[in-house]
């Protein structure tokens, strides 16, 4: 599966402290932008929406 990773437009030019997201159909892939070959994890879309809601508080 060919995956396109995206970084937030709010990321700094230095690229530090960023995560990248990928649309995996029914899930969202998450990885560290500083280590793209490193560990990745996935969340179902409803789990990701819950995470974003908590982080926005």
C-alpha distance matrix in Angstrom:
0.0 3.8 6.2 9.8 12.4 15.9 19.3 22.3 24.8 27.4 26.3 29.0 28.9 29.2 25.8 27.3 26.7 23.4 20.3 17.0 15.1 11.6 11.3 9.1 11.1 13.8 13.5 13.8 12.5 15.5 16.3 19.4 19.5 22.0 19.8 16.1 15.6 17.5 17.1 14.7 15.4 14.5 17.1 17.4 18.4 22.0 22.0 20.7 23.4 26.0 25.1 25.5 28.8 30.2 29.4 31.1 34.3
3.8 0.0 3.8 6.8 9.9 13.3 16.8 19.9 22.0 24.9 23.7 26.2 25.9 26.4 23.2 25.1 24.8 21.5 18.6 15.1 13.6 10.3 10.5 9.6 11.9 15.1 14.5 13.9 12.4 14.9 15.4 18.1 17.5 20.0 18.3 14.5 14.6 17.0 17.1 14.9 16.0 15.4 18.0 18.6 19.0 22.8 22.8 20.9 23.4 26.2 25.1 25.0 28.4 29.9 28.7 30.2 33.6
6.2 3.8 0.0 3.8 6.4 9.8 13.2 16.3 18.6 21.3 20.2 22.9 22.9 23.5 20.1 21.8 21.4 17.9 15.0 11.5 9.8 6.5 7.5 7.5 10.4 13.4 12.1 10.7 9.1 11.4 12.1 14.9 14.3 17.3 15.8 12.1 13.0 15.0 14.9 12.3 13.4 12.7 15.2 16.1 16.3 20.0 19.9 17.6 20.1 22.9 21.6 21.3 24.8 26.3 25.0 26.4 29.9
9.8 6.8 3.8 0.0 3.8 6.6 10.2 13.2 15.2 18.1 17.1 19.8 19.7 20.7 17.4 19.6 19.4 15.8 13.3 9.6 8.3 5.8 7.4 9.2 11.9 14.9 13.4 11.2 9.9 11.4 11.8 14.0 12.7 15.9 15.3 11.8 13.7 15.7 16.0 13.4 14.7 14.1 16.2 17.2 16.7 20.4 20.3 17.5 19.6 22.6 21.1 20.2 23.7 25.4 23.6 24.7 28.4
12.4 9.9 6.4 3.8 0.0 3.8 6.9 10.2 12.7 15.2 13.8 16.6 16.9 17.5 14.1 16.0 15.6 12.0 9.6 5.8 5.4 4.7 7.8 10.1 13.2 15.5 13.2 10.2 8.3 8.6 8.7 10.5 9.2 12.6 12.5 9.3 12.0 13.5 13.8 11.3 12.8 12.7 14.7 16.5 15.9 19.4 18.7 15.6 17.9 20.6 18.6 17.6 21.3 22.6 20.6 21.9 25.5
15.9 13.3 9.8 6.6 3.8 0.0 3.8 6.7 8.9 11.6 10.7 13.8 14.3 15.6 12.3 14.4 14.1 10.4 8.6 5.2 5.3 6.3 9.0 12.1 14.7 16.8 14.5 11.1 10.1 9.6 10.0 11.0 9.2 12.9 13.8 11.4 14.6 15.8 16.1 13.6 14.7 14.4 15.7 17.3 16.1 19.2 18.7 15.2 16.8 19.6 17.6 16.0 19.5 21.0 18.7 19.4 23.2
19.3 16.8 13.2 10.2 6.9 3.8 0.0 3.8 6.5 8.4 7.0 10.2 11.2 12.4 9.0 11.1 10.8 7.2 6.4 4.6 6.5 9.1 12.0 15.1 17.7 19.3 16.7 13.0 11.8 10.1 9.9 9.7 7.6 11.0 12.9 11.5 15.1 15.8 16.3 14.3 15.5 15.7 16.8 18.8 17.5 20.2 19.3 15.6 17.0 19.4 16.9 15.0 18.5 19.7 16.8 17.5 21.2
22.3 19.9 16.3 13.2 10.2 6.7 3.8 0.0 3.8 5.1 5.4 9.1 11.0 12.8 9.9 11.6 10.9 7.7 7.8 7.3 8.5 11.4 13.6 17.0 19.1 20.3 17.8 14.2 13.8 12.0 12.4 12.0 10.4 13.5 15.8 14.9 18.6 18.9 18.9 16.8 17.4 17.3 17.7 19.4 17.6 19.7 19.0 15.2 15.9 18.2 15.9 13.3 16.4 17.7 14.7 14.8 18.5
24.8 22.0 18.6 15.2 12.7 8.9 6.5 3.8 0.0 3.8 5.4 8.2 9.7 12.4 10.6 12.9 13.0 10.4 11.3 10.7 11.9 14.4 16.3 19.9 21.7 23.2 21.0 17.5 17.3 15.7 15.9 15.3 13.0 15.8 18.4 17.6 21.3 21.9 22.4 20.4 21.2 21.0 21.2 22.8 20.6 22.7 22.3 18.5 18.7 21.1 19.0 16.0 18.7 20.3 17.2 16.5 20.1
27.4 24.9 21.3 18.1 15.2 11.6 8.4 5.1 3.8 0.0 3.8 6.4 9.2 11.4 9.9 11.3 11.1 9.4 11.1 11.8 13.5 16.5 18.6 22.0 23.9 24.9 22.5 18.9 18.7 16.4 16.4 15.2 13.4 15.7 18.7 18.6 22.4 22.5 22.8 21.1 21.7 21.8 21.8 23.6 21.6 23.2 22.4 18.7 18.7 20.5 18.1 15.1 17.6 18.6 15.2 14.5 17.8
26.3 23.7 20.2 17.1 13.8 10.7 7.0 5.4 5.4 3.8 0.0 3.8 6.6 8.1 6.2 7.7 8.1 6.5 9.0 10.1 12.7 15.9 18.6 21.7 24.1 25.3 22.5 18.7 17.7 15.1 14.3 12.4 10.3 12.1 15.4 15.6 19.4 19.5 20.2 19.0 20.2 20.9 21.5 23.8 22.3 24.1 22.8 19.2 19.9 21.6 18.7 16.3 19.2 19.7 16.1 16.2 19.5
29.0 26.2 22.9 19.8 16.6 13.8 10.2 9.1 8.2 6.4 3.8 0.0 3.8 5.3 5.3 6.9 8.6 8.4 11.7 13.1 16.0 19.2 22.1 25.1 27.7 28.9 26.0 22.2 20.9 18.1 16.7 14.3 11.8 12.6 16.2 17.0 20.7 20.9 22.1 21.4 23.0 24.1 24.9 27.3 26.0 27.8 26.3 22.8 23.5 25.0 22.0 19.6 22.4 22.5 18.8 18.9 21.8
28.9 25.9 22.9 19.7 16.9 14.3 11.2 11.0 9.7 9.2 6.6 3.8 0.0 3.8 5.3 8.1 11.0 10.6 13.6 14.3 17.5 20.1 23.2 26.2 28.9 30.5 27.7 24.0 22.4 19.8 18.0 15.4 12.3 12.7 16.3 16.9 20.4 21.2 23.0 22.6 24.6 25.8 27.0 29.5 28.2 30.3 29.0 25.4 26.4 28.1 25.1 22.8 25.7 26.0 22.4 22.5 25.5
29.2 26.4 23.5 20.7 17.5 15.6 12.4 12.8 12.4 11.4 8.1 5.3 3.8 0.0 3.8 5.6 9.1 9.8 13.1 14.5 18.0 20.8 24.2 26.8 29.8 31.3 28.2 24.4 22.4 19.4 17.1 14.0 11.1 10.4 14.1 15.5 18.8 19.3 21.3 21.4 23.7 25.4 26.9 29.7 28.9 31.0 29.2 25.8 27.2 28.5 25.2 23.4 26.4 26.3 22.5 23.3 26.0
25.8 23.2 20.1 17.4 14.1 12.3 9.0 9.9 10.6 9.9 6.2 5.3 5.3 3.8 0.0 3.8 6.7 6.4 9.4 10.7 14.3 17.2 20.6 23.2 26.2 27.6 24.4 20.7 18.5 15.6 13.3 10.4 7.5 7.6 11.3 12.3 15.8 16.2 17.9 17.8 20.0 21.7 23.2 26.0 25.3 27.5 25.7 22.3 23.9 25.3 22.0 20.4 23.6 23.5 20.0 21.0 23.9
27.3 25.1 21.8 19.6 16.0 14.4 11.1 11.6 12.9 11.3 7.7 6.9 8.1 5.6 3.8 0.0 3.8 5.6 9.1 11.5 15.2 18.4 21.9 24.2 27.3 28.2 24.8 21.1 18.9 15.5 13.0 9.6 7.9 7.1 10.8 12.8 16.0 15.5 17.0 17.3 19.3 21.3 22.7 25.8 25.4 27.2 25.0 21.8 23.6 24.4 20.9 19.7 22.8 22.1 18.5 19.9 22.5
26.7 24.8 21.4 19.4 15.6 14.1 10.8 10.9 13.0 11.1 8.1 8.6 11.0 9.1 6.7 3.8 0.0 3.8 7.0 10.3 13.6 17.1 20.5 22.6 25.6 26.0 22.5 18.9 16.9 13.3 11.3 8.1 7.8 7.9 11.0 12.9 16.0 14.8 15.4 15.4 16.9 18.8 19.9 23.1 22.7 24.2 21.8 18.8 20.6 21.1 17.4 16.5 19.5 18.6 15.1 16.9 19.3
23.4 21.5 17.9 15.8 12.0 10.4 7.2 7.7 10.4 9.4 6.5 8.4 10.6 9.8 6.4 5.6 3.8 0.0 3.7 6.7 10.0 13.5 16.8 19.1 22.1 22.8 19.4 15.6 13.8 10.4 8.8 6.4 5.6 7.5 10.2 11.0 14.5 13.8 14.2 13.4 14.8 16.3 17.4 20.4 19.8 21.7 19.6 16.3 18.1 19.2 15.8 14.6 18.0 17.7 14.3 16.0 18.9
20.3 18.6 15.0 13.3 9.6 8.6 6.4 7.8 11.3 11.1 9.0 11.7 13.6 13.1 9.4 9.1 7.0 3.7 0.0 3.8 6.7 10.2 13.6 15.6 18.6 19.2 15.8 12.0 10.0 6.7 5.6 4.7 5.2 8.2 9.6 9.5 12.8 12.0 11.7 10.2 11.3 12.6 13.9 16.8 16.5 18.6 16.6 13.3 15.6 16.9 13.6 12.9 16.6 16.5 13.6 15.6 18.7
17.0 15.1 11.5 9.6 5.8 5.2 4.6 7.3 10.7 11.8 10.1 13.1 14.3 14.5 10.7 11.5 10.3 6.7 3.8 0.0 3.8 6.9 10.4 12.7 15.8 17.0 13.8 10.1 8.0 5.8 5.4 6.2 5.7 9.5 10.2 8.6 12.0 12.0 11.9 9.7 10.9 11.6 13.2 15.8 15.3 18.0 16.5 13.2 15.5 17.5 14.7 13.8 17.6 18.2 15.7 17.4 20.8
15.1 13.6 9.8 8.3 5.4 5.3 6.5 8.5 11.9 13.5 12.7 16.0 17.5 18.0 14.3 15.2 13.6 10.0 6.7 3.8 0.0 3.8 6.9 9.3 12.2 13.3 10.3 6.6 5.4 4.8 6.8 9.1 9.3 13.0 13.2 11.0 13.8 13.8 12.9 9.8 10.0 9.4 10.6 12.6 11.8 14.9 13.9 10.5 12.9 15.3 13.2 12.4 16.1 17.3 15.4 16.9 20.4
11.6 10.3 6.5 5.8 4.7 6.3 9.1 11.4 14.4 16.5 15.9 19.2 20.1 20.8 17.2 18.4 17.1 13.5 10.2 6.9 3.8 0.0 3.8 6.1 9.1 11.0 8.6 5.7 4.8 6.6 8.7 11.7 11.8 15.4 14.8 11.9 14.0 14.7 13.7 10.3 10.4 9.1 10.6 11.9 11.4 14.9 14.5 11.7 14.0 16.9 15.4 14.8 18.4 19.9 18.5 19.9 23.4
11.3 10.5 7.5 7.4 7.8 9.0 12.0 13.6 16.3 18.6 18.6 22.1 23.2 24.2 20.6 21.9 20.5 16.8 13.6 10.4 6.9 3.8 0.0 3.8 5.7 8.0 6.7 5.2 6.5 9.4 12.1 15.3 15.5 19.2 18.5 15.5 17.3 18.0 16.7 13.0 12.2 9.9 10.5 10.5 9.5 13.2 13.8 11.3 13.2 16.4 15.8 15.2 18.3 20.3 19.5 20.6 24.0
9.1 9.6 7.5 9.2 10.1 12.1 15.1 17.0 19.9 22.0 21.7 25.1 26.2 26.8 23.2 24.2 22.6 19.1 15.6 12.7 9.3 6.1 3.8 0.0 3.8 6.0 5.0 5.4 6.4 10.1 12.9 16.5 17.3 20.6 19.3 16.2 17.2 17.7 16.0 12.4 11.2 8.5 9.5 9.2 9.4 13.2 13.6 12.1 14.4 17.2 16.8 17.0 20.0 21.8 21.4 22.9 26.0
11.1 11.9 10.4 11.9 13.2 14.7 17.7 19.1 21.7 23.9 24.1 27.7 28.9 29.8 26.2 27.3 25.6 22.1 18.6 15.8 12.2 9.1 5.7 3.8 0.0 3.8 5.5 7.4 9.7 13.3 16.4 20.0 20.7 24.2 23.0 19.9 21.0 21.4 19.5 15.9 14.2 11.0 10.9 9.3 8.8 12.3 13.7 12.7 14.3 17.3 17.7 17.8 20.3 22.5 22.6 23.7 26.7
13.8 15.1 13.4 14.9 15.5 16.8 19.3 20.3 23.2 24.9 25.3 28.9 30.5 31.3 27.6 28.2 26.0 22.8 19.2 17.0 13.3 11.0 8.0 6.0 3.8 0.0 3.8 7.2 10.1 13.5 17.0 20.6 21.9 25.3 24.1 21.4 22.4 22.2 19.7 16.1 13.6 10.0 8.9 6.2 6.2 9.3 10.8 10.7 12.3 14.8 15.7 16.4 18.4 20.5 21.1 22.4 25.0
13.5 14.5 12.1 13.4 13.2 14.5 16.7 17.8 21.0 22.5 22.5 26.0 27.7 28.2 24.4 24.8 22.5 19.4 15.8 13.8 10.3 8.6 6.7 5.0 5.5 3.8 0.0 3.8 6.6 9.8 13.4 17.0 18.6 21.9 20.7 18.3 19.3 18.8 16.3 12.5 10.0 6.3 5.5 4.2 5.1 8.5 8.8 8.2 10.6 12.9 13.0 14.0 16.5 18.1 18.4 20.1 22.8
13.8 13.9 10.7 11.2 10.2 11.1 13.0 14.2 17.5 18.9 18.7 22.2 24.0 24.4 20.7 21.1 18.9 15.6 12.0 10.1 6.6 5.7 5.2 5.4 7.4 7.2 3.8 0.0 3.8 6.5 10.2 13.6 15.0 18.4 17.6 15.3 16.9 16.4 14.2 10.4 8.4 5.5 5.4 6.3 6.2 9.7 9.2 7.0 9.9 12.4 11.5 11.9 15.0 16.5 16.1 17.8 20.8
12.5 12.4 9.1 9.9 8.3 10.1 11.8 13.8 17.3 18.7 17.7 20.9 22.4 22.4 18.5 18.9 16.9 13.8 10.0 8.0 5.4 4.8 6.5 6.4 9.7 10.1 6.6 3.8 0.0 3.8 6.9 10.6 12.2 15.3 14.1 11.7 13.1 12.7 10.6 6.9 5.8 4.5 6.7 9.0 9.8 13.0 11.6 9.5 12.8 14.8 13.1 13.7 17.2 18.0 17.1 19.3 22.3
15.5 14.9 11.4 11.4 8.6 9.6 10.1 12.0 15.7 16.4 15.1 18.1 19.8 19.4 15.6 15.5 13.3 10.4 6.7 5.8 4.8 6.6 9.4 10.1 13.3 13.5 9.8 6.5 3.8 0.0 3.8 7.2 9.3 12.3 11.5 9.9 11.9 10.8 9.0 5.7 5.4 6.1 8.0 11.1 11.8 14.4 12.3 9.7 13.0 14.5 12.0 12.5 16.2 16.5 14.9 17.4 20.3
16.3 15.4 12.1 11.8 8.7 10.0 9.9 12.4 15.9 16.4 14.3 16.7 18.0 17.1 13.3 13.0 11.3 8.8 5.6 5.4 6.8 8.7 12.1 12.9 16.4 17.0 13.4 10.2 6.9 3.8 0.0 3.8 6.3 8.8 7.7 6.5 8.8 7.6 6.7 4.8 6.8 8.9 11.5 14.8 15.6 18.1 15.8 13.3 16.5 17.8 14.8 15.2 19.0 18.8 16.8 19.4 22.2
19.4 18.1 14.9 14.0 10.5 11.0 9.7 12.0 15.3 15.2 12.4 14.3 15.4 14.0 10.4 9.6 8.1 6.4 4.7 6.2 9.1 11.7 15.3 16.5 20.0 20.6 17.0 13.6 10.6 7.2 3.8 0.0 3.8 5.4 5.4 6.1 8.8 7.5 7.9 7.7 10.0 12.5 14.8 18.2 18.8 21.0 18.5 15.9 18.8 19.7 16.4 16.5 20.2 19.6 17.0 19.6 22.3
19.5 17.5 14.3 12.7 9.2 9.2 7.6 10.4 13.0 13.4 10.3 11.8 12.3 11.1 7.5 7.9 7.8 5.6 5.2 5.7 9.3 11.8 15.5 17.3 20.7 21.9 18.6 15.0 12.2 9.3 6.3 3.8 0.0 3.8 5.5 5.5 9.2 9.4 10.8 10.4 13.0 15.1 17.3 20.4 20.5 23.0 20.9 17.9 20.4 21.9 18.6 18.0 21.7 21.6 18.7 20.7 23.8
22.0 20.0 17.3 15.9 12.6 12.9 11.0 13.5 15.8 15.7 12.1 12.6 12.7 10.4 7.6 7.1 7.9 7.5 8.2 9.5 13.0 15.4 19.2 20.6 24.2 25.3 21.9 18.4 15.3 12.3 8.8 5.4 3.8 0.0 3.8 6.2 9.0 8.9 11.2 12.1 15.1 17.7 20.1 23.4 23.8 26.2 23.9 21.0 23.7 24.7 21.3 21.0 24.5 24.0 21.0 23.1 25.9
19.8 18.3 15.8 15.3 12.5 13.8 12.9 15.8 18.4 18.7 15.4 16.2 16.3 14.1 11.3 10.8 11.0 10.2 9.6 10.2 13.2 14.8 18.5 19.3 23.0 24.1 20.7 17.6 14.1 11.5 7.7 5.4 5.5 3.8 0.0 3.8 5.5 5.2 8.1 9.6 13.1 16.1 19.0 22.4 23.3 25.8 23.3 20.9 24.0 25.0 21.7 21.9 25.5 24.9 22.3 24.8 27.5
16.1 14.5 12.1 11.8 9.3 11.4 11.5 14.9 17.6 18.6 15.6 17.0 16.9 15.5 12.3 12.8 12.9 11.0 9.5 8.6 11.0 11.9 15.5 16.2 19.9 21.4 18.3 15.3 11.7 9.9 6.5 6.1 5.5 6.2 3.8 0.0 3.8 5.4 7.9 8.3 11.8 14.3 17.4 20.5 21.3 24.2 22.2 19.6 22.7 24.2 21.3 21.4 25.1 25.1 22.6 25.0 28.0
15.6 14.6 13.0 13.7 12.0 14.6 15.1 18.6 21.3 22.4 19.4 20.7 20.4 18.8 15.8 16.0 16.0 14.5 12.8 12.0 13.8 14.0 17.3 17.2 21.0 22.4 19.3 16.9 13.1 11.9 8.8 8.8 9.2 9.0 5.5 3.8 0.0 3.8 6.9 8.4 12.1 15.0 18.5 21.5 22.9 25.8 23.6 21.6 25.0 26.3 23.4 24.0 27.7 27.5 25.3 27.9 30.8
17.5 17.0 15.0 15.7 13.5 15.8 15.8 18.9 21.9 22.5 19.5 20.9 21.2 19.3 16.2 15.5 14.8 13.8 12.0 12.0 13.8 14.7 18.0 17.7 21.4 22.2 18.8 16.4 12.7 10.8 7.6 7.5 9.4 8.9 5.2 5.4 3.8 0.0 3.8 6.5 10.2 13.5 16.9 20.3 22.0 24.5 21.9 20.1 23.6 24.4 21.4 22.4 26.0 25.3 23.3 26.3 28.8
17.1 17.1 14.9 16.0 13.8 16.1 16.3 18.9 22.4 22.8 20.2 22.1 23.0 21.3 17.9 17.0 15.4 14.2 11.7 11.9 12.9 13.7 16.7 16.0 19.5 19.7 16.3 14.2 10.6 9.0 6.7 7.9 10.8 11.2 8.1 7.9 6.9 3.8 0.0 3.8 6.9 10.5 13.8 17.2 19.3 21.5 18.7 17.4 21.1 21.6 18.7 20.2 23.7 22.9 21.3 24.5 26.8
14.7 14.9 12.3 13.4 11.3 13.6 14.3 16.8 20.4 21.1 19.0 21.4 22.6 21.4 17.8 17.3 15.4 13.4 10.2 9.7 9.8 10.3 13.0 12.4 15.9 16.1 12.5 10.4 6.9 5.7 4.8 7.7 10.4 12.1 9.6 8.3 8.4 6.5 3.8 0.0 3.8 7.0 10.4 13.8 15.7 18.1 15.6 14.1 17.8 18.7 16.1 17.5 21.0 20.6 19.3 22.3 24.8
15.4 16.0 13.4 14.7 12.8 14.7 15.5 17.4 21.2 21.7 20.2 23.0 24.6 23.7 20.0 19.3 16.9 14.8 11.3 10.9 10.0 10.4 12.2 11.2 14.2 13.6 10.0 8.4 5.8 5.4 6.8 10.0 13.0 15.1 13.1 11.8 12.1 10.2 6.9 3.8 0.0 3.8 7.0 10.4 12.7 14.8 12.2 11.2 15.0 15.7 13.5 15.3 18.6 18.3 17.6 20.6 22.9
14.5 15.4 12.7 14.1 12.7 14.4 15.7 17.3 21.0 21.8 20.9 24.1 25.8 25.4 21.7 21.3 18.8 16.3 12.6 11.6 9.4 9.1 9.9 8.5 11.0 10.0 6.3 5.5 4.5 6.1 8.9 12.5 15.1 17.7 16.1 14.3 15.0 13.5 10.5 7.0 3.8 0.0 3.8 6.8 9.2 11.5 9.5 8.7 12.5 13.5 12.1 13.9 16.9 17.2 17.0 19.7 22.1
17.1 18.0 15.2 16.2 14.7 15.7 16.8 17.7 21.2 21.8 21.5 24.9 27.0 26.9 23.2 22.7 19.9 17.4 13.9 13.2 10.6 10.6 10.5 9.5 10.9 8.9 5.5 5.4 6.7 8.0 11.5 14.8 17.3 20.1 19.0 17.4 18.5 16.9 13.8 10.4 7.0 3.8 0.0 3.8 6.2 7.9 5.7 5.7 9.3 10.1 9.4 11.5 14.0 14.6 15.0 17.5 19.7
17.4 18.6 16.1 17.2 16.5 17.3 18.8 19.4 22.8 23.6 23.8 27.3 29.5 29.7 26.0 25.8 23.1 20.4 16.8 15.8 12.6 11.9 10.5 9.2 9.3 6.2 4.2 6.3 9.0 11.1 14.8 18.2 20.4 23.4 22.4 20.5 21.5 20.3 17.2 13.8 10.4 6.8 3.8 0.0 3.8 5.5 5.2 6.2 8.7 10.0 10.6 12.4 14.3 15.5 16.6 18.5 20.6
18.4 19.0 16.3 16.7 15.9 16.1 17.5 17.6 20.6 21.6 22.3 26.0 28.2 28.9 25.3 25.4 22.7 19.8 16.5 15.3 11.8 11.4 9.5 9.4 8.8 6.2 5.1 6.2 9.8 11.8 15.6 18.8 20.5 23.8 23.3 21.3 22.9 22.0 19.3 15.7 12.7 9.2 6.2 3.8 0.0 3.8 5.4 5.0 6.1 8.6 9.8 10.5 12.3 14.3 15.3 16.5 18.9
22.0 22.8 20.0 20.4 19.4 19.2 20.2 19.7 22.7 23.2 24.1 27.8 30.3 31.0 27.5 27.2 24.2 21.7 18.6 18.0 14.9 14.9 13.2 13.2 12.3 9.3 8.5 9.7 13.0 14.4 18.1 21.0 23.0 26.2 25.8 24.2 25.8 24.5 21.5 18.1 14.8 11.5 7.9 5.5 3.8 0.0 3.8 5.4 5.1 6.3 8.7 10.0 10.6 12.5 14.4 15.5 17.3
22.0 22.8 19.9 20.3 18.7 18.7 19.3 19.0 22.3 22.4 22.8 26.3 29.0 29.2 25.7 25.0 21.8 19.6 16.6 16.5 13.9 14.5 13.8 13.6 13.7 10.8 8.8 9.2 11.6 12.3 15.8 18.5 20.9 23.9 23.3 22.2 23.6 21.9 18.7 15.6 12.2 9.5 5.7 5.2 5.4 3.8 0.0 3.8 5.4 5.1 6.3 8.7 9.9 10.7 12.4 14.4 16.0
20.7 20.9 17.6 17.5 15.6 15.2 15.6 15.2 18.5 18.7 19.2 22.8 25.4 25.8 22.3 21.8 18.8 16.3 13.3 13.2 10.5 11.7 11.3 12.1 12.7 10.7 8.2 7.0 9.5 9.7 13.3 15.9 17.9 21.0 20.9 19.6 21.6 20.1 17.4 14.1 11.2 8.7 5.7 6.2 5.0 5.4 3.8 0.0 3.8 5.4 5.0 6.2 8.6 9.9 10.6 12.4 14.7
23.4 23.4 20.1 19.6 17.9 16.8 17.0 15.9 18.7 18.7 19.9 23.5 26.4 27.2 23.9 23.6 20.6 18.1 15.6 15.5 12.9 14.0 13.2 14.4 14.3 12.3 10.6 9.9 12.8 13.0 16.5 18.8 20.4 23.7 24.0 22.7 25.0 23.6 21.1 17.8 15.0 12.5 9.3 8.7 6.1 5.1 5.4 3.8 0.0 3.8 5.5 5.2 6.2 8.7 9.9 10.7 12.9
26.0 26.2 22.9 22.6 20.6 19.6 19.4 18.2 21.1 20.5 21.6 25.0 28.1 28.5 25.3 24.4 21.1 19.2 16.9 17.5 15.3 16.9 16.4 17.2 17.3 14.8 12.9 12.4 14.8 14.5 17.8 19.7 21.9 24.7 25.0 24.2 26.3 24.4 21.6 18.7 15.7 13.5 10.1 10.0 8.6 6.3 5.1 5.4 3.8 0.0 3.8 5.5 5.1 6.3 8.7 10.0 11.3
25.1 25.1 21.6 21.1 18.6 17.6 16.9 15.9 19.0 18.1 18.7 22.0 25.1 25.2 22.0 20.9 17.4 15.8 13.6 14.7 13.2 15.4 15.8 16.8 17.7 15.7 13.0 11.5 13.1 12.0 14.8 16.4 18.6 21.3 21.7 21.3 23.4 21.4 18.7 16.1 13.5 12.1 9.4 10.6 9.8 8.7 6.3 5.0 5.5 3.8 0.0 3.8 5.4 5.2 6.2 8.7 10.4
25.5 25.0 21.3 20.2 17.6 16.0 15.0 13.3 16.0 15.1 16.3 19.6 22.8 23.4 20.4 19.7 16.5 14.6 12.9 13.8 12.4 14.8 15.2 17.0 17.8 16.4 14.0 11.9 13.7 12.5 15.2 16.5 18.0 21.0 21.9 21.4 24.0 22.4 20.2 17.5 15.3 13.9 11.5 12.4 10.5 10.0 8.7 6.2 5.2 5.5 3.8 0.0 3.8 5.4 5.1 6.2 8.9
28.8 28.4 24.8 23.7 21.3 19.5 18.5 16.4 18.7 17.6 19.2 22.4 25.7 26.4 23.6 22.8 19.5 18.0 16.6 17.6 16.1 18.4 18.3 20.0 20.3 18.4 16.5 15.0 17.2 16.2 19.0 20.2 21.7 24.5 25.5 25.1 27.7 26.0 23.7 21.0 18.6 16.9 14.0 14.3 12.3 10.6 9.9 8.6 6.2 5.1 5.4 3.8 0.0 3.8 5.5 5.3 6.8
30.2 29.9 26.3 25.4 22.6 21.0 19.7 17.7 20.3 18.6 19.7 22.5 26.0 26.3 23.5 22.1 18.6 17.7 16.5 18.2 17.3 19.9 20.3 21.8 22.5 20.5 18.1 16.5 18.0 16.5 18.8 19.6 21.6 24.0 24.9 25.1 27.5 25.3 22.9 20.6 18.3 17.2 14.6 15.5 14.3 12.5 10.7 9.9 8.7 6.3 5.2 5.4 3.8 0.0 3.8 5.5 5.5
29.4 28.7 25.0 23.6 20.6 18.7 16.8 14.7 17.2 15.2 16.1 18.8 22.4 22.5 20.0 18.5 15.1 14.3 13.6 15.7 15.4 18.5 19.5 21.4 22.6 21.1 18.4 16.1 17.1 14.9 16.8 17.0 18.7 21.0 22.3 22.6 25.3 23.3 21.3 19.3 17.6 17.0 15.0 16.6 15.3 14.4 12.4 10.6 9.9 8.7 6.2 5.1 5.5 3.8 0.0 3.8 5.5
31.1 30.2 26.4 24.7 21.9 19.4 17.5 14.8 16.5 14.5 16.2 18.9 22.5 23.3 21.0 19.9 16.9 16.0 15.6 17.4 16.9 19.9 20.6 22.9 23.7 22.4 20.1 17.8 19.3 17.4 19.4 19.6 20.7 23.1 24.8 25.0 27.9 26.3 24.5 22.3 20.6 19.7 17.5 18.5 16.5 15.5 14.4 12.4 10.7 10.0 8.7 6.2 5.3 5.5 3.8 0.0 3.8
34.3 33.6 29.9 28.4 25.5 23.2 21.2 18.5 20.1 17.8 19.5 21.8 25.5 26.0 23.9 22.5 19.3 18.9 18.7 20.8 20.4 23.4 24.0 26.0 26.7 25.0 22.8 20.8 22.3 20.3 22.2 22.3 23.8 25.9 27.5 28.0 30.8 28.8 26.8 24.8 22.9 22.1 19.7 20.6 18.9 17.3 16.0 14.7 12.9 11.3 10.4 8.9 6.8 5.5 5.5 3.8 0.0
